[in-house]
Amino acid sequence: MPIEDHCRTDFATARKEDTIRELASRMDRENIGCAFVVDDRERPIGAITDRDIAMQVLRRGRDPEETRVGDVMQSELTTLWRSAPLLTAFRRMRHDGLRRIPVVDDARRLIGVLEWDDALQIIAEELEHAARVARAQSGATTH
């Protein structure tokens, strides 16, 4: 199963030039905790979370009107191709301690996001399916 079949397509993006105030207002309005920073071709170049804003802007007394997303964003970003298998995504997320991973197309444009909570749901559904198959093959009854 490729990642693109399971990733979210409702994700937030920001530009390096956006002010922290603009982004924080949008994050609050849309009830999101993370935005991916994209370039002019919609390729992901970073990420910023509400925690980044709290710790790197507010805690340090920086002006949210003057501070730009590019000044605060996490620029080390792991991405996966849309055709990558789910198992690859699970392993990368676990190994790197990621809660979400951006999914890109062949032109490296951001097309979706796989979140850890969604990954756990997929794993749970697959395990449930495997258990049903095992019960059916063994002749066991379902309780």
LOTOR-19229 format. One record per atom (N, C-alpha, C): x, y, z; atom name; residue in three letters; residue number from 1. Coordinates in steps of 0.02 Angstrom, whole numbers, plus 32768, in hexadecimal, padded with zeros to 4 digits. Each point is the difference from the previous one (the first is absolute). Layout:
u|v|w|atom|rest|nr
X|Y|Z|CA|ALA|NUM
...
END
This chain:
u|v|w|atom|rest|nr
8029|7FC5|8000|N|MET|1
7FD7|803B|8000|CA|MET|1
802C|803E|8000|C|MET|1
7FFA|802A|7FCE|N|PRO|2
8028|803E|7FFF|CA|PRO|2
7FE3|8033|8031|C|PRO|2
802B|802A|8018|N|ILE|3
7FED|8033|8031|CA|ILE|3
7FC8|802D|7FE5|C|ILE|3
8003|8012|7FC0|N|GLU|4
7FCF|8030|7FE6|CA|GLU|4
7FB9|7FE8|8008|C|GLU|4
7FF6|7FBE|8007|N|ASP|5
7FBC|7FE6|800B|CA|ASP|5
7FE7|800D|8046|C|ASP|5
802C|8014|802E|N|HIS|6
7FEC|8007|8046|CA|HIS|6
8011|8043|801F|C|HIS|6
8020|802D|7FDB|N|CYS|7
8014|803F|801F|CA|CYS|7
7FC6|8032|7FFF|C|CYS|7
8004|802E|802D|N|ARG|8
7FCF|8037|8004|CA|ARG|8
8010|8033|7FC9|C|ARG|8
7FCB|801A|7FE3|N|THR|9
800A|8034|7FCE|CA|THR|9
7FEA|8044|801A|C|THR|9
7FE7|8001|803E|N|ASP|10
7FED|803F|8020|CA|ASP|10
8038|8014|8031|C|ASP|10
8031|8024|7FE7|N|PHE|11
8039|8014|8029|CA|PHE|11
800B|804B|7FF7|C|PHE|11
8022|801D|802F|N|ALA|12
800E|8048|7FFD|CA|ALA|12
8045|800D|7FE5|C|ALA|12
8005|8034|7FD8|N|THR|13
8041|8016|7FE7|CA|THR|13
800C|8049|8012|C|THR|13
803E|8012|7FFE|N|ALA|14
8014|8045|800D|CA|ALA|14
803B|8010|7FD2|C|ALA|14
800F|803F|7FFB|N|ARG|15
803A|8018|7FDA|CA|ARG|15
8033|801C|8031|C|ARG|15
803F|7FFE|7FED|N|LYS|16
8036|801A|802A|CA|LYS|16
7FF4|8049|8011|C|LYS|16
7FE1|8025|7FD3|N|GLU|17
7FF6|8048|8008|CA|GLU|17
7FC6|8012|802E|C|GLU|17
7FD3|7FD0|800E|N|ASP|18
7FC7|800E|802B|CA|ASP|18
8018|8014|8045|C|ASP|18
7FDA|802C|8020|N|THR|19
8012|8012|8045|CA|THR|19
7FE5|7FCA|802F|C|THR|19
801F|7FFB|8039|N|ILE|20
7FE9|7FD1|8033|CA|ILE|20
7FB9|8012|8015|C|ILE|20
7FF1|8040|8005|N|ARG|21
7FBC|8015|8014|CA|ARG|21
7FCD|7FE6|7FCD|C|ARG|21
800E|8007|7FBF|N|GLU|22
7FD2|7FE7|7FCC|CA|GLU|22
7FF6|7FB4|8007|C|GLU|22
8037|7FDD|8007|N|LEU|23
7FFC|7FB7|8004|CA|LEU|23
7FDD|7FEA|8040|C|LEU|23
8011|801E|8038|N|ALA|24
7FE2|7FEC|8040|CA|ALA|24
7FB4|800D|7FFE|C|ALA|24
7FEB|8036|7FE3|N|SER|25
7FB8|800F|7FFA|CA|SER|25
7FDE|7FCB|7FD7|C|SER|25
801E|7FED|7FC8|N|ARG|26
7FE3|7FCD|7FD5|CA|ARG|26
7FFF|7FBC|8022|C|ARG|26
8036|7FEF|8024|N|MET|27
8003|7FC0|8023|CA|MET|27
7FC9|7FFD|8035|C|MET|27
7FF5|8038|8022|N|ASP|28
7FCB|8002|8033|CA|ASP|28
7FBB|7FFA|7FE0|C|ASP|28
7FF5|8025|7FCB|N|ARG|29
7FC0|7FFF|7FDD|CA|ARG|29
7FF0|7FBB|7FE4|C|ARG|29
8032|7FDE|7FE5|N|GLU|30
7FF6|7FBE|7FE1|CA|GLU|30
800C|7FC6|8030|C|GLU|30
8012|8011|803E|N|ASN|31
800C|7FCE|8034|CA|ASN|31
8035|7FCC|7FEB|C|ASN|31
8039|8019|7FEA|N|ILE|32
8037|7FD4|7FEC|CA|ILE|32
803E|800F|802A|C|ILE|32
802B|7FCE|8007|N|GLY|33
803C|8008|8028|CA|GLY|33
8040|8000|7FD9|C|GLY|33
7FFB|7FF5|7FBE|N|CYS|34
803C|7FFD|7FD7|CA|CYS|34
7FF0|8018|7FB9|C|CYS|34
8030|8024|7FE3|N|ALA|35
7FFA|8015|7FBA|CA|ALA|35
8042|7FEE|7FDE|C|ALA|35
7FFA|7FEC|7FC1|N|PHE|36
803C|7FF3|7FD8|CA|PHE|36
8010|803E|7FD7|C|PHE|36
803F|8012|8001|N|VAL|37
8017|803A|7FDB|CA|VAL|37
8013|7FE9|7FBA|C|VAL|37
7FE3|8021|7FCD|N|VAL|38
800C|7FED|7FBB|CA|VAL|38
801F|803A|7FDA|C|VAL|38
8024|7FEE|7FCB|N|ASP|39
801D|8033|7FD4|CA|ASP|39
7FCD|8014|7FCB|C|ASP|39
8016|8027|7FCF|N|ASP|40
7FD1|8018|7FCD|CA|ASP|40
7FE8|7FCA|7FD0|C|ASP|40
801E|7FC5|8003|N|ARG|41
7FE9|7FC7|7FD8|CA|ARG|41
7FDA|7FCC|802A|C|ARG|41
7FEE|8014|803D|N|GLU|42
7FDB|7FD5|802E|CA|GLU|42
8028|7FC4|8019|C|GLU|42
8043|8007|7FFF|N|ARG|43
802B|7FCB|801B|CA|ARG|43
800D|800F|804A|C|ARG|43
7FFA|7FCE|802C|N|PRO|44
800B|800D|8047|CA|PRO|44
8049|800E|800F|C|PRO|44
800C|8035|8026|N|ILE|45
8044|8013|8013|CA|ILE|45
8009|8005|804B|C|ILE|45
7FC9|7FF6|8025|N|GLY|46
8004|8003|8048|CA|GLY|46
7FBC|7FF4|8020|C|GLY|46
8000|8003|8042|N|ALA|47
7FC3|7FF8|8026|CA|ALA|47
8003|802E|803C|C|ALA|47
7FC5|8013|8018|N|ILE|48
7FFC|8029|803C|CA|ILE|48
7FC3|7FEA|8028|C|ILE|48
800A|7FF9|8041|N|THR|49
7FCB|7FEA|802D|CA|THR|49
7FED|8039|802F|C|THR|49
7FC7|7FF6|8021|N|ASP|50
7FEC|8032|8032|CA|ASP|50
8033|8002|8038|C|ASP|50
8020|7FC9|800F|N|ARG|51
8035|7FFF|8033|CA|ARG|51
803C|8029|7FEA|C|ARG|51
8012|7FFB|7FC0|N|ASP|52
8037|802A|7FE6|CA|ASP|52
7FF1|804A|800B|C|ASP|52
7FC2|8013|7FF2|N|ILE|53
7FED|8046|8009|CA|ILE|53
8004|8014|8049|C|ILE|53
7FE6|7FD5|802C|N|ALA|54
8002|8010|8047|CA|ALA|54
8047|8005|801B|C|ALA|54
802A|7FD0|7FED|N|MET|55
8043|7FFD|801D|CA|MET|55
8032|8030|7FDF|C|MET|55
7FFC|8007|7FBE|N|GLN|56
8032|8028|7FDD|CA|GLN|56
7FEC|8048|7FF5|C|GLN|56
7FC0|800F|8007|N|VAL|57
7FEA|8045|7FF5|CA|VAL|57
7FE9|801E|8042|C|VAL|57
7FCB|7FE5|801C|N|LEU|58
7FE3|801D|803C|CA|LEU|58
802F|7FFD|803C|C|LEU|58
801C|7FC5|800D|N|ARG|59
802C|7FF8|803A|CA|ARG|59
803E|802D|7FFC|C|ARG|59
8017|800C|7FC4|N|ARG|60
803C|8029|7FF7|CA|ARG|60
7FF0|804B|7FF6|C|ARG|60
7FC0|8011|8004|N|GLY|61
7FEC|8047|7FFC|CA|GLY|61
8006|801D|7FBB|C|GLY|61
7FFF|7FD6|7FCC|N|ARG|62
8004|8019|7FBB|CA|ARG|62
7FBC|801B|7FEB|C|ARG|62
8000|8031|7FD6|N|ASP|63
7FC2|8020|7FE8|CA|ASP|63
7FE0|7FD4|7FCA|C|ASP|63
7FC4|7FE5|800C|N|PRO|64
7FE0|7FD5|7FCE|CA|PRO|64
7FEE|8024|7FC0|C|PRO|64
7FFB|8042|8003|N|GLU|65
7FF2|8028|7FC4|CA|GLU|65
803D|8006|7FD3|C|GLU|65
803B|7FFD|801E|N|GLU|66
803F|8008|7FDB|CA|GLU|66
8022|7FBE|7FF1|C|GLU|66
7FF4|7FCE|8029|N|THR|67
8021|7FC0|7FF7|CA|THR|67
7FDF|7FDA|7FC7|C|THR|67
8028|7FE6|7FD4|N|ARG|68
7FE6|7FDB|7FC6|CA|ARG|68
8003|7FB5|800D|C|ARG|68
7FD5|7FDC|7FDE|N|VAL|69
7FFE|7FB7|8006|CA|VAL|69
8044|7FE3|7FF0|C|VAL|69
8022|801A|7FCE|N|GLY|70
8042|7FE7|7FED|CA|GLY|70
8034|8008|8037|C|GLY|70
7FF5|802E|802F|N|ASP|71
802F|800A|8037|CA|ASP|71
7FF8|7FCB|8036|C|ASP|71
7FC8|7FDE|8001|N|VAL|72
7FEF|7FD3|8037|CA|VAL|72
7FF8|7FB7|7FE9|C|VAL|72
7FF1|7FF6|7FC1|N|MET|73
7FEE|7FBD|7FE8|CA|MET|73
8038|7FCD|800A|C|MET|73
7FEC|7FC1|8006|N|GLN|74
802F|7FC8|8002|CA|GLN|74
8011|7FF1|7FB7|C|GLN|74
803E|8009|7FED|N|SER|75
8012|7FF6|7FBA|CA|SER|75
8016|7FB9|7FEF|C|SER|75
800F|7FD8|8033|N|GLU|76
800F|7FBA|7FF3|CA|GLU|76
7FBE|7FDC|7FFA|C|GLU|76
7FF1|7FE8|7FC4|N|LEU|77
7FBF|7FE3|7FF4|CA|LEU|77
8007|7FBE|7FDB|C|LEU|77
7FE2|7FCD|801C|N|THR|78
7FFE|7FBF|7FDF|CA|THR|78
7FC1|7FFC|7FD7|C|THR|78
8006|7FEE|7FC0|N|THR|79
7FC6|7FF7|7FD6|CA|THR|79
8002|7FB9|7FE3|C|THR|79
7FC7|7FEA|7FE9|N|LEU|80
7FFC|7FBF|7FDE|CA|LEU|80
7FDB|8008|7FBE|C|LEU|80
8015|7FDA|7FCF|N|TRP|81
7FDE|8000|7FBF|CA|TRP|81
7FBB|7FE2|8008|C|TRP|81
7FD1|8016|7FD9|N|ARG|82
7FBB|7FE8|8004|CA|ARG|82
7FFA|7FB5|7FF3|C|ARG|82
802F|7FE4|7FDB|N|SER|83
7FFE|7FB9|7FF0|CA|SER|83
8023|7FD4|8034|C|SER|83
801D|801F|8033|N|ALA|84
8023|7FD9|8033|CA|ALA|84
7FCE|7FD3|8025|C|ALA|84
8015|7FC4|8012|N|PRO|85
7FD3|7FD3|8025|CA|PRO|85
7FF2|801A|8046|C|PRO|85
7FC6|7FF0|801A|N|LEU|86
7FEE|8015|8044|CA|LEU|86
8033|7FE8|8033|C|LEU|86
8019|7FC4|7FF7|N|LEU|87
8031|7FE6|8030|CA|LEU|87
803E|802D|8004|C|LEU|87
8014|801B|7FC7|N|THR|88
8039|802F|7FFF|CA|THR|88
7FF0|803E|802A|C|THR|88
7FC3|8019|7FF8|N|ALA|89
7FEC|803B|8026|CA|ALA|89
7FFE|7FF1|804A|C|ALA|89
7FE3|7FC7|8014|N|PHE|90
7FFD|7FEE|8046|CA|PHE|90
8046|7FFC|801E|C|PHE|90
802C|7FDE|7FDD|N|ARG|91
8045|7FF8|8019|CA|ARG|91
8023|8044|8006|C|ARG|91
7FF8|802A|7FCE|N|ARG|92
8021|8042|8002|CA|ARG|92
7FE5|802A|8039|C|ARG|92
7FBE|7FFF|8009|N|MET|93
7FE2|8027|8035|CA|MET|93
8018|7FE8|8044|C|MET|93
8002|7FBE|8009|N|ARG|94
8016|7FE4|8040|CA|ARG|94
804A|800F|800B|C|ARG|94
8029|7FF4|7FCE|N|HIS|95
8049|800A|8006|CA|HIS|95
8011|8049|800E|C|HIS|95
7FE0|802D|7FDC|N|ASP|96
8011|8047|8007|CA|ASP|96
7FD6|8024|8035|C|ASP|96
7FD0|7FDD|801F|N|GLY|97
7FD6|801F|8033|CA|GLY|97
7FD2|8035|7FE4|C|GLY|97
7FE5|7FF3|7FC5|N|LEU|98
7FD5|8031|7FDE|CA|LEU|98
7FB6|7FF3|800F|C|LEU|98
7FDB|8035|800B|N|ARG|99
7FB7|7FFA|8009|CA|ARG|99
7FDB|8009|7FBE|C|ARG|99
8021|801E|7FD1|N|ARG|100
7FE2|8009|7FBD|CA|ARG|100
8038|8003|7FCD|C|ARG|100
7FF0|7FE9|7FC3|N|ILE|101
8032|7FFF|7FCC|CA|ILE|101
7FDF|8018|7FBE|C|ILE|101
801F|8032|7FE1|N|PRO|102
7FE4|8019|7FC1|CA|PRO|102
800B|7FCF|7FC7|C|PRO|102
7FCF|7FFC|7FD4|N|VAL|103
8002|7FD3|7FC7|CA|VAL|103
8004|802C|7FC1|C|VAL|103
802F|7FEE|7FD4|N|VAL|104
800B|8029|7FC4|CA|VAL|104
7FF6|7FD8|7FC1|C|VAL|104
7FF0|8024|7FC9|N|ASP|105
7FF8|7FE0|7FBF|CA|ASP|105
8044|7FFE|7FDC|C|ASP|105
7FFF|7FEC|7FC1|N|ASP|106
803E|7FF9|7FDA|CA|ASP|106
8025|8042|7FF6|C|ASP|106
7FDC|8038|8004|N|ALA|107
801F|8042|7FF9|CA|ALA|107
8013|801C|8044|C|ALA|107
7FFA|7FD7|8035|N|ARG|108
800F|8012|8046|CA|ARG|108
7FCE|8031|801D|C|ARG|108
7FC5|8008|7FE1|N|ARG|109
7FCC|802C|801B|CA|ARG|109
7FDB|7FDC|8038|C|ARG|109
7FEE|8025|8033|N|LEU|110
7FDC|7FE4|8038|CA|LEU|110
7FB9|7FEE|7FEB|C|LEU|110
7FF0|7FC0|8008|N|ILE|111
7FBC|7FE9|7FED|CA|ILE|111
7FD9|7FE3|803A|C|ILE|111
8021|7FF4|8038|N|GLY|112
7FDD|7FE4|803A|CA|GLY|112
802D|7FFA|803C|C|GLY|112
7FE2|7FEB|8036|N|VAL|113
8024|7FF7|803F|CA|VAL|113
7FE7|7FBF|8021|C|VAL|113
802E|7FD7|8015|N|LEU|114
7FEE|7FC5|8026|CA|LEU|114
800F|8010|8049|C|LEU|114
7FCD|7FFB|802A|N|GLU|115
8008|800E|8047|CA|GLU|115
8003|7FBF|8028|C|GLU|115
8025|8001|8036|N|TRP|116
800A|7FC4|8028|CA|TRP|116
7FBE|7FE3|8018|C|TRP|116
7FD0|802A|8014|N|ASP|117
7FBF|7FE7|8016|CA|ASP|117
7FDD|7FDA|7FC8|C|ASP|117
8006|801A|7FC3|N|ASP|118
7FE3|7FDD|7FC7|CA|ASP|118
8025|7FBE|7FF3|C|ASP|118
8041|8001|8007|N|ALA|119
8028|7FC4|7FF6|CA|ALA|119
7FEC|7FCA|8032|C|ALA|119
7FF5|8013|803F|N|LEU|120
7FEA|7FD0|8032|CA|LEU|120
7FBB|7FE3|7FEF|C|LEU|120
7FD4|8029|7FE5|N|GLN|121
7FBE|7FE8|7FEC|CA|GLN|121
8006|7FCD|7FC8|C|GLN|121
802B|800E|7FD0|N|ILE|122
800B|7FD2|7FC8|CA|ILE|122
801B|7FBD|801A|C|ILE|122
8031|8003|802D|N|ILE|123
801D|7FC4|801D|CA|ILE|123
7FCA|7FD8|8025|C|ILE|123
7FD8|8023|8027|N|ALA|124
7FCB|7FDE|8026|CA|ALA|124
7FCE|7FDE|7FD1|C|ALA|124
7FED|8021|7FCA|N|GLU|125
7FD2|7FE2|7FD1|CA|GLU|125
801E|7FC2|7FDE|C|GLU|125
8040|8005|7FEF|N|GLU|126
8021|7FC6|7FE0|CA|GLU|126
8005|7FC5|8031|C|GLU|126
8010|800E|803F|N|LEU|127
8003|7FCB|8031|CA|LEU|127
7FBB|7FE0|800B|C|LEU|127
7FCC|8029|8001|N|GLU|128
7FBD|7FE6|8008|CA|GLU|128
7FEE|7FD2|7FC5|C|GLU|128
8011|8016|7FC4|N|HIS|129
7FF3|7FD7|7FC5|CA|HIS|129
8027|7FBE|8004|C|HIS|129
803F|8003|8013|N|ALA|130
8029|7FC4|8005|CA|ALA|130
7FE3|7FD0|8035|C|ALA|130
7FE7|801C|8037|N|ALA|131
7FE2|7FD6|8034|CA|ALA|131
7FC2|7FDD|7FE6|C|ALA|131
7FD6|8023|7FD9|N|ARG|132
7FC4|7FE2|7FE4|CA|ARG|132
8013|7FC7|7FD1|C|ARG|132
8032|800B|7FD6|N|VAL|133
8016|7FCC|7FD2|CA|VAL|133
801A|7FC3|8027|C|VAL|133
8028|800D|8033|N|ALA|134
801B|7FC9|8028|CA|ALA|134
7FC8|7FD8|8022|C|ALA|134
7FCF|8024|801B|N|ARG|135
7FC7|7FDD|8020|CA|ARG|135
7FDA|7FD7|7FCD|C|ARG|135
7FF4|801C|7FC5|N|ALA|136
7FDB|7FDC|7FCC|CA|ALA|136
8026|7FC1|7FEB|C|ALA|136
8041|8006|7FFA|N|GLN|137
8028|7FC7|7FE9|CA|GLN|137
8005|7FCA|8036|C|GLN|137
7FFC|8014|803F|N|SER|138
8006|7FCE|8035|CA|SER|138
7FBC|7FE4|8014|C|SER|138
7FCB|801E|7FE5|N|GLY|139
7FBD|7FE8|8010|CA|GLY|139
7FE7|801B|8043|C|GLY|139
8023|802F|801D|N|ALA|140
7FEC|801C|8040|CA|ALA|140
7FC3|802E|7FF6|C|ALA|140
7FD8|8005|8033|N|THR|141
7FC5|802C|7FFD|CA|THR|141
8013|8044|801B|C|THR|141
7FDC|8033|7FE8|N|THR|142
800C|8044|8016|CA|THR|142
7FD6|800E|803E|C|THR|142
801E|8021|8031|N|HIS|143
7FDC|8011|803E|CA|HIS|143
7FEB|8048|7FFE|C|HIS|143
END
